[in-house]
Amino acid sequence: MKKLPTLIKKLSISFILNSLVLKIHSIIPQLRFYFFLKNRPAFDSTRNNQIAFIIFSKDRCLQLDSLLSSLYCYIKGTFEVHVLYATENDRYGKAYEQLIEERKNTKLLYFYKQRESFKESLKQILSNTVSTRVFFLVDDLLFKNHFDLTKIDHINPDKEIFSLRHGNHLNYCYAMNKTQPLPIFTQKEFFLQWKWNRSTLDWAYPLSVDGHLFNKNDAFFWAENLSYKAPNSFETALQCFKKYYENLSGICCCESIIFNNPCNKVQTEVSNVHGQNNSLSQLALLKLWEQGYRIDFNALEGFRNISVHQEVSFPLINKKKASANYD
């Protein structure tokens, strides 16, 4: 019994030291980022600032295919697309190989199979792109409205964050299962403008990997200096820099350009809310892909979602008809 106080004391010291180490680990990236921002060259919005879409995908070939199809259908302008994908087994891998073969003639579309760590792969992609601004996307997103990228040629990501997923119809937060008030908007040319730090829930979340436009230099700093293993932990790690971005303005169209359909879950990092319909699981959708089905993304054109995440059923089409939609 005499040893008990000593043991408690040792455990307390160990807990304090571990907490201190964790705090130091969280402070170091913020200090580095502070000095990075101090020395970062001013963004020149008068240049030809090309855009890159960087897509994260795992075991969801059918959904990735619909994301790519809808992107090339609805988005006008010059851009490059980089797809970083991972597979659980060879069966999923063969599906991706088929998709890559079908898309081999698409210009400025690059596929990267994750062989090393997700972090190293992401750094490689950001190093390879010639674009100065980047959208991150995940494979359960879908484009559903037309948009011309030349309309955001003037957007300076150091002063405002443009979002493809926001619109004035988003009054519900799927992740928190609650209604959310719309922010106070200011009309700015074609767009709506609001303040992230004066808003709540989805309207107060500037650092998302679901279709927000960032300075590539910032994105490379995040990729190089944060600790993460996959897209979800990457987005979670980004939040330590939120204080540097929440004072910026948010910019969006009146109607959102994309929405996220969280019908299944392929990651184990975060307990995200998602659909429970087994017919829409990644395995069920893989079987549909193998049978020659594709998602009829055109059937969802103009869909007016109430949340940035919203579960919907997939309208399917046979591969021959789908190919006509790609042209």
DRENDO-1510 file (C-alpha; in Angstrom, 1 decimal, always signed):
<recs>
REC; n; res; u; v; w
REC; 1; MET; +0.0; +0.0; +0.0 .
REC; 2; LYS; +2.9; +2.3; +0.7 .
REC; 3; LYS; +3.9; +2.0; -3.0 .
REC; 4; LEU; +0.5; +3.2; -4.2 .
REC; 5; PRO; +1.2; +7.0; -3.6 .
REC; 6; THR; +4.5; +6.6; -5.4 .
REC; 7; LEU; +2.9; +4.9; -8.3 .
REC; 8; ILE; +0.2; +7.5; -8.6 .
REC; 9; LYS; +2.8; +10.2; -8.5 .
REC; 10; LYS; +4.7; +8.5; -11.4 .
REC; 11; LEU; +1.6; +8.1; -13.4 .
REC; 12; SER; +0.7; +11.8; -12.9 .
REC; 13; ILE; +4.2; +12.9; -14.0 .
REC; 14; SER; +4.0; +10.6; -17.0 .
REC; 15; PHE; +0.5; +12.0; -17.9 .
REC; 16; ILE; +1.8; +15.6; -17.6 .
REC; 17; LEU; +4.9; +14.9; -19.7 .
REC; 18; ASN; +2.8; +13.1; -22.4 .
REC; 19; SER; +0.3; +16.0; -22.5 .
REC; 20; LEU; +3.2; +18.5; -22.8 .
REC; 21; VAL; +4.8; +16.5; -25.7 .
REC; 22; LEU; +1.4; +16.5; -27.5 .
REC; 23; LYS; +1.0; +20.2; -27.0 .
REC; 24; ILE; +4.5; +20.9; -28.3 .
REC; 25; HIS; +3.7; +18.7; -31.4 .
REC; 26; SER; +0.6; +20.7; -32.1 .
REC; 27; ILE; +2.4; +24.1; -31.5 .
REC; 28; ILE; +5.4; +23.4; -33.8 .
REC; 29; PRO; +3.4; +23.2; -37.1 .
REC; 30; GLN; +1.5; +26.4; -36.1 .
REC; 31; LEU; +4.8; +28.2; -35.4 .
REC; 32; ARG; +6.2; +27.1; -38.7 .
REC; 33; PHE; +3.0; +28.2; -40.5 .
REC; 34; TYR; +3.1; +31.6; -38.9 .
REC; 35; PHE; +6.6; +32.2; -40.3 .
REC; 36; PHE; +5.6; +30.6; -43.6 .
REC; 37; LEU; +2.7; +33.2; -43.9 .
REC; 38; LYS; +5.1; +36.0; -43.0 .
REC; 39; ASN; +7.4; +35.1; -45.9 .
REC; 40; ARG; +4.8; +33.8; -48.4 .
REC; 41; PRO; +4.9; +35.8; -51.7 .
REC; 42; ALA; +1.7; +37.8; -52.3 .
REC; 43; PHE; -0.7; +35.9; -54.6 .
REC; 44; ASP; -0.8; +37.5; -58.0 .
REC; 45; SER; -4.4; +37.2; -59.2 .
REC; 46; THR; -3.5; +38.9; -62.5 .
REC; 47; ARG; -1.5; +35.8; -63.6 .
REC; 48; ASN; -3.0; +32.9; -65.5 .
REC; 49; ASN; -3.7; +31.0; -62.4 .
REC; 50; GLN; -4.6; +27.5; -63.5 .
REC; 51; ILE; -6.6; +25.2; -61.2 .
REC; 52; ALA; -6.0; +21.6; -60.3 .
REC; 53; PHE; -8.5; +19.2; -58.9 .
REC; 54; ILE; -6.9; +16.7; -56.5 .
REC; 55; ILE; -9.3; +13.7; -55.9 .
REC; 56; PHE; -8.9; +11.2; -53.1 .
REC; 57; SER; -10.5; +7.8; -53.7 .
REC; 58; LYS; -10.6; +4.4; -52.0 .
REC; 59; ASP; -12.5; +1.3; -53.1 .
REC; 60; ARG; -15.2; +3.4; -54.8 .
REC; 61; CYS; -14.6; +3.1; -58.5 .
REC; 62; LEU; -18.2; +3.5; -59.5 .
REC; 63; GLN; -18.5; +6.8; -57.5 .
REC; 64; LEU; -15.2; +8.0; -58.7 .
REC; 65; ASP; -16.3; +7.4; -62.3 .
REC; 66; SER; -19.5; +9.5; -61.8 .
REC; 67; LEU; -17.5; +12.3; -60.1 .
REC; 68; LEU; -15.1; +12.4; -63.1 .
REC; 69; SER; -17.9; +12.2; -65.6 .
REC; 70; SER; -19.9; +15.0; -63.9 .
REC; 71; LEU; -16.8; +17.1; -63.5 .
REC; 72; TYR; -16.0; +17.0; -67.3 .
REC; 73; CYS; -19.6; +17.5; -68.2 .
REC; 74; TYR; -20.4; +20.5; -66.0 .
REC; 75; ILE; -17.1; +22.3; -65.5 .
REC; 76; LYS; -15.9; +24.7; -68.3 .
REC; 77; GLY; -12.4; +26.0; -68.4 .
REC; 78; THR; -8.8; +24.9; -68.2 .
REC; 79; PHE; -7.9; +22.6; -65.4 .
REC; 80; GLU; -5.9; +19.5; -64.5 .
REC; 81; VAL; -7.1; +16.5; -62.5 .
REC; 82; HIS; -5.0; +14.3; -60.3 .
REC; 83; VAL; -6.6; +11.2; -58.7 .
REC; 84; LEU; -4.9; +9.6; -55.8 .
REC; 85; TYR; -6.4; +6.2; -55.1 .
REC; 86; ALA; -6.0; +3.2; -52.8 .
REC; 87; THR; -7.5; -0.3; -52.9 .
REC; 88; GLU; -8.2; -2.9; -50.2 .
REC; 89; ASN; -7.6; -5.8; -52.5 .
REC; 90; ASP; -6.9; -6.8; -56.1 .
REC; 91; ARG; -10.6; -7.0; -57.0 .
REC; 92; TYR; -11.0; -3.3; -56.3 .
REC; 93; GLY; -7.7; -2.7; -58.0 .
REC; 94; LYS; -8.9; -4.3; -61.3 .
REC; 95; ALA; -11.9; -2.0; -61.3 .
REC; 96; TYR; -9.6; +1.0; -61.1 .
REC; 97; GLU; -7.5; -0.4; -63.8 .
REC; 98; GLN; -10.5; -0.6; -66.0 .
REC; 99; LEU; -11.5; +3.0; -65.2 .
REC; 100; ILE; -8.0; +4.2; -66.0 .
REC; 101; GLU; -8.1; +2.4; -69.3 .
REC; 102; GLU; -11.4; +3.9; -70.2 .
REC; 103; ARG; -10.1; +7.4; -69.4 .
REC; 104; LYS; -6.7; +7.0; -71.0 .
REC; 105; ASN; -7.4; +9.6; -73.7 .
REC; 106; THR; -8.6; +12.3; -71.3 .
REC; 107; LYS; -6.1; +15.2; -71.4 .
REC; 108; LEU; -4.6; +16.5; -68.1 .
REC; 109; LEU; -6.0; +13.6; -66.1 .
REC; 110; TYR; -3.4; +11.7; -64.0 .
REC; 111; PHE; -3.9; +8.7; -61.8 .
REC; 112; TYR; -1.6; +7.8; -58.8 .
REC; 113; LYS; -1.9; +4.5; -57.0 .
REC; 114; GLN; -0.9; +5.0; -53.4 .
REC; 115; ARG; +2.1; +2.8; -52.9 .
REC; 116; GLU; +4.0; +4.5; -50.1 .
REC; 117; SER; +2.2; +6.6; -47.5 .
REC; 118; PHE; -0.8; +8.8; -48.3 .
REC; 119; LYS; +1.3; +11.8; -47.1 .
REC; 120; GLU; +4.2; +11.1; -49.5 .
REC; 121; SER; +1.8; +10.5; -52.4 .
REC; 122; LEU; +0.0; +13.8; -51.7 .
REC; 123; LYS; +3.3; +15.7; -51.6 .
REC; 124; GLN; +4.3; +14.2; -54.9 .
REC; 125; ILE; +1.1; +15.3; -56.6 .
REC; 126; LEU; +1.3; +18.8; -55.3 .
REC; 127; SER; +4.9; +19.0; -56.5 .
REC; 128; ASN; +3.9; +17.7; -59.9 .
REC; 129; THR; +1.1; +20.2; -60.6 .
REC; 130; VAL; +1.8; +23.4; -62.4 .
REC; 131; SER; -1.4; +25.0; -61.1 .
REC; 132; THR; -1.2; +27.8; -58.5 .
REC; 133; ARG; -4.6; +27.0; -56.9 .
REC; 134; VAL; -6.1; +23.6; -55.9 .
REC; 135; PHE; -9.5; +22.1; -55.1 .
REC; 136; PHE; -9.4; +18.9; -53.0 .
REC; 137; LEU; -12.3; +16.5; -53.7 .
REC; 138; VAL; -13.3; +13.1; -52.3 .
REC; 139; ASP; -14.9; +10.4; -54.4 .
REC; 140; ASP; -18.4; +10.5; -53.0 .
REC; 141; LEU; -18.9; +14.0; -54.3 .
REC; 142; LEU; -20.9; +14.7; -57.5 .
REC; 143; PHE; -21.1; +17.8; -59.8 .
REC; 144; LYS; -24.7; +18.7; -60.5 .
REC; 145; ASN; -24.6; +22.3; -61.9 .
REC; 146; HIS; -22.7; +23.9; -64.7 .
REC; 147; PHE; -19.9; +26.3; -63.8 .
REC; 148; ASP; -17.3; +28.3; -65.7 .
REC; 149; LEU; -13.9; +28.4; -64.0 .
REC; 150; THR; -13.0; +31.7; -65.7 .
REC; 151; LYS; -15.5; +33.4; -63.3 .
REC; 152; ILE; -13.1; +32.7; -60.5 .
REC; 153; ASP; -9.9; +33.8; -62.3 .
REC; 154; HIS; -9.8; +36.8; -60.0 .
REC; 155; ILE; -10.3; +34.9; -56.7 .
REC; 156; ASN; -7.3; +35.4; -54.4 .
REC; 157; PRO; -7.2; +32.4; -52.1 .
REC; 158; ASP; -5.1; +34.4; -49.6 .
REC; 159; LYS; -8.1; +36.7; -49.0 .
REC; 160; GLU; -11.2; +34.6; -49.7 .
REC; 161; ILE; -12.1; +30.9; -49.9 .
REC; 162; PHE; -14.3; +29.9; -52.8 .
REC; 163; SER; -16.5; +26.9; -52.2 .
REC; 164; LEU; -18.1; +24.7; -54.8 .
REC; 165; ARG; -20.3; +23.0; -52.1 .
REC; 166; HIS; -22.1; +26.0; -50.6 .
REC; 167; GLY; -25.3; +27.7; -51.8 .
REC; 168; ASN; -28.1; +29.7; -50.3 .
REC; 169; HIS; -30.3; +26.5; -49.9 .
REC; 170; LEU; -28.1; +24.8; -47.3 .
REC; 171; ASN; -30.1; +25.2; -44.1 .
REC; 172; TYR; -29.4; +21.8; -42.6 .
REC; 173; CYS; -26.2; +20.2; -41.2 .
REC; 174; TYR; -26.2; +16.4; -41.9 .
REC; 175; ALA; -23.1; +15.8; -39.8 .
REC; 176; MET; -24.7; +17.3; -36.7 .
REC; 177; ASN; -28.3; +16.4; -37.6 .
REC; 178; LYS; -29.6; +19.9; -37.0 .
REC; 179; THR; -30.9; +22.9; -38.8 .
REC; 180; GLN; -28.4; +25.7; -39.5 .
REC; 181; PRO; -29.0; +29.4; -40.1 .
REC; 182; LEU; -27.9; +30.9; -43.3 .
REC; 183; PRO; -25.1; +33.5; -42.9 .
REC; 184; ILE; -25.6; +37.2; -43.7 .
REC; 185; PHE; -24.7; +37.4; -47.4 .
REC; 186; THR; -23.3; +40.2; -49.5 .
REC; 187; GLN; -23.8; +40.0; -53.3 .
REC; 188; LYS; -20.4; +40.1; -55.1 .
REC; 189; GLU; -20.7; +39.9; -58.9 .
REC; 190; PHE; -22.0; +36.4; -59.7 .
REC; 191; PHE; -21.5; +35.2; -56.1 .
REC; 192; LEU; -22.5; +35.3; -52.5 .
REC; 193; GLN; -20.0; +36.4; -49.9 .
REC; 194; TRP; -20.1; +35.7; -46.1 .
REC; 195; LYS; -17.7; +35.6; -43.1 .
REC; 196; TRP; -16.7; +32.2; -41.8 .
REC; 197; ASN; -16.1; +33.5; -38.3 .
REC; 198; ARG; -19.6; +35.0; -38.0 .
REC; 199; SER; -21.4; +31.8; -39.1 .
REC; 200; THR; -22.1; +28.3; -37.7 .
REC; 201; LEU; -21.7; +24.6; -38.6 .
REC; 202; ASP; -21.1; +24.1; -42.3 .
REC; 203; TRP; -20.9; +27.8; -42.9 .
REC; 204; ALA; -18.1; +28.1; -40.4 .
REC; 205; TYR; -15.8; +25.4; -41.7 .
REC; 206; PRO; -13.3; +27.0; -44.2 .
REC; 207; LEU; -10.7; +24.2; -44.2 .
REC; 208; SER; -12.6; +21.4; -46.0 .
REC; 209; VAL; -11.3; +18.9; -48.6 .
REC; 210; ASP; -14.8; +18.9; -50.2 .
REC; 211; GLY; -14.4; +21.5; -53.0 .
REC; 212; HIS; -12.8; +24.6; -51.4 .
REC; 213; LEU; -10.2; +26.6; -53.4 .
REC; 214; PHE; -6.8; +27.0; -51.8 .
REC; 215; ASN; -3.4; +28.5; -52.6 .
REC; 216; LYS; -1.2; +25.6; -53.7 .
REC; 217; ASN; +1.7; +26.9; -51.7 .
REC; 218; ASP; -0.5; +26.7; -48.5 .
REC; 219; ALA; -1.6; +23.2; -49.5 .
REC; 220; PHE; +1.9; +22.0; -50.0 .
REC; 221; PHE; +2.9; +23.4; -46.6 .
REC; 222; TRP; +0.0; +21.5; -45.0 .
REC; 223; ALA; +0.9; +18.3; -46.8 .
REC; 224; GLU; +4.6; +18.5; -45.7 .
REC; 225; ASN; +4.3; +19.7; -42.1 .
REC; 226; LEU; +1.2; +18.0; -40.7 .
REC; 227; SER; +0.8; +14.5; -39.3 .
REC; 228; TYR; -1.9; +12.4; -41.0 .
REC; 229; LYS; -2.4; +9.0; -42.7 .
REC; 230; ALA; -5.4; +9.5; -45.0 .
REC; 231; PRO; -7.9; +12.2; -46.2 .
REC; 232; ASN; -9.9; +12.3; -43.0 .
REC; 233; SER; -7.0; +12.7; -40.7 .
REC; 234; PHE; -5.6; +15.2; -43.2 .
REC; 235; GLU; -8.7; +17.4; -42.9 .
REC; 236; THR; -8.7; +16.9; -39.1 .
REC; 237; ALA; -5.1; +18.1; -38.9 .
REC; 238; LEU; -5.9; +21.1; -41.1 .
REC; 239; GLN; -8.1; +22.5; -38.3 .
REC; 240; CYS; -5.1; +23.6; -36.2 .
REC; 241; PHE; -4.7; +26.4; -38.8 .
REC; 242; LYS; -8.3; +27.4; -38.8 .
REC; 243; LYS; -7.6; +30.7; -36.9 .
REC; 244; TYR; -5.5; +31.8; -39.9 .
REC; 245; TYR; -8.5; +31.3; -42.3 .
REC; 246; GLU; -11.7; +32.0; -40.5 .
REC; 247; ASN; -11.3; +35.7; -40.8 .
REC; 248; LEU; -11.3; +35.4; -44.6 .
REC; 249; SER; -14.5; +35.7; -46.6 .
REC; 250; GLY; -16.3; +32.7; -48.0 .
REC; 251; ILE; -17.5; +32.9; -51.6 .
REC; 252; CYS; -20.0; +30.7; -53.3 .
REC; 253; CYS; -22.6; +30.5; -56.1 .
REC; 254; CYS; -26.3; +30.9; -55.3 .
REC; 255; GLU; -26.7; +27.2; -56.2 .
REC; 256; SER; -24.1; +24.8; -55.0 .
REC; 257; ILE; -22.1; +23.1; -57.8 .
REC; 258; ILE; -21.4; +19.9; -56.0 .
REC; 259; PHE; -22.8; +17.8; -53.1 .
REC; 260; ASN; -21.5; +14.9; -51.1 .
REC; 261; ASN; -23.5; +11.7; -51.0 .
REC; 262; PRO; -22.4; +9.8; -47.8 .
REC; 263; CYS; -24.1; +6.6; -48.7 .
REC; 264; ASN; -21.2; +4.4; -47.5 .
REC; 265; LYS; -17.9; +4.6; -45.6 .
REC; 266; VAL; -14.5; +3.2; -46.6 .
REC; 267; GLN; -12.3; +4.7; -43.9 .
REC; 268; THR; -11.8; +3.8; -40.3 .
REC; 269; GLU; -10.1; +7.0; -39.0 .
REC; 270; VAL; -13.3; +8.9; -38.1 .
REC; 271; SER; -16.8; +7.8; -37.2 .
REC; 272; ASN; -18.5; +9.9; -39.8 .
REC; 273; VAL; -22.2; +9.8; -40.1 .
REC; 274; HIS; -23.1; +7.8; -43.3 .
REC; 275; GLY; -25.9; +5.8; -44.9 .
REC; 276; GLN; -26.7; +2.2; -43.7 .
REC; 277; ASN; -28.2; +0.9; -46.9 .
REC; 278; ASN; -26.3; -2.3; -47.8 .
REC; 279; SER; -27.3; -2.0; -51.4 .
REC; 280; LEU; -25.1; +1.1; -51.6 .
REC; 281; SER; -22.1; -0.3; -49.8 .
REC; 282; GLN; -18.8; -0.1; -51.6 .
REC; 283; LEU; -18.9; -3.9; -52.2 .
REC; 284; ALA; -22.4; -3.7; -53.7 .
REC; 285; LEU; -21.4; -0.8; -55.9 .
REC; 286; LEU; -18.3; -2.7; -57.0 .
REC; 287; LYS; -20.5; -5.6; -58.2 .
REC; 288; LEU; -22.6; -3.1; -60.2 .
REC; 289; TRP; -19.4; -1.7; -61.8 .
REC; 290; GLU; -18.4; -5.3; -62.7 .
REC; 291; GLN; -21.8; -5.9; -64.3 .
REC; 292; GLY; -21.3; -2.8; -66.5 .
REC; 293; TYR; -23.5; -0.3; -64.7 .
REC; 294; ARG; -22.6; +3.3; -64.3 .
REC; 295; ILE; -24.2; +6.1; -62.3 .
REC; 296; ASP; -26.5; +8.3; -64.4 .
REC; 297; PHE; -25.2; +11.6; -63.1 .
REC; 298; ASN; -27.3; +13.6; -65.6 .
REC; 299; ALA; -30.4; +12.5; -63.7 .
REC; 300; LEU; -29.2; +14.5; -60.7 .
REC; 301; GLU; -28.6; +17.8; -62.6 .
REC; 302; GLY; -29.9; +20.8; -60.7 .
REC; 303; PHE; -30.5; +18.7; -57.6 .
REC; 304; ARG; -31.3; +21.2; -54.8 .
REC; 305; ASN; -29.8; +19.7; -51.7 .
REC; 306; ILE; -30.4; +21.1; -48.2 .
REC; 307; SER; -27.1; +20.1; -46.7 .
REC; 308; VAL; -23.5; +19.8; -48.0 .
REC; 309; HIS; -23.9; +16.0; -47.3 .
REC; 310; GLN; -27.1; +14.4; -48.4 .
REC; 311; GLU; -28.0; +10.7; -49.0 .
REC; 312; VAL; -29.6; +10.0; -52.3 .
REC; 313; SER; -30.2; +6.8; -54.3 .
REC; 314; PHE; -28.1; +6.3; -57.4 .
REC; 315; PRO; -29.9; +6.3; -60.8 .
REC; 316; LEU; -28.1; +3.7; -62.8 .
REC; 317; ILE; -27.5; +3.3; -66.6 .
REC; 318; ASN; -25.9; +0.6; -68.7 .
REC; 319; LYS; -22.4; +1.2; -69.8 .
REC; 320; LYS; -23.2; +1.7; -73.5 .
REC; 321; LYS; -25.6; +4.5; -72.8 .
REC; 322; ALA; -23.2; +6.0; -70.2 .
REC; 323; SER; -20.5; +6.2; -72.8 .
REC; 324; ALA; -22.7; +8.4; -74.9 .
REC; 325; ASN; -22.9; +10.8; -71.9 .
REC; 326; TYR; -19.1; +11.0; -71.7 .
REC; 327; ASP; -18.8; +12.4; -75.2 .
</recs>
